Amino acid sequence: MKCLRSSRAYWVPERFFEPLEGGPLKGNKLSKDEFKRAIATYYQMMDWNDNGVPTEMKLAELDIDWVAEELKNRFSRARNKLQVWICLKGYLLERSQLR
């Protein structure tokens, strides 16, 4: 799930930034800086932090603020983004089975 990847880690192939070869937008291209700004704007609009994780305020807004402390504990033990995703997925699965 890409939302858990940091904007620095979330990237696309270089071909994504090449000029379009055909169609009405032929020759147009997206710069890497524009792409970075778009990701930062998206994270901000979603009320996520720079790592793409919902802020505590967002969790409270969604009425799942109870998960914030557990996520902090699990994320602090994770050494990389894949481990963060595995921790989050496992935690949410555990919670869903308790309800």
Secondary structure, 3 states (H helix, E strand, C coil): CHHHCCCCCCCCCHHHHCCCCCCCCCCCCCCHHHHHHHHHHHHHHHCECCCCCECHHHHHHCCCCCHHHHHHHHHHHCCCHHHHHHHHHHHHHHHHHHC
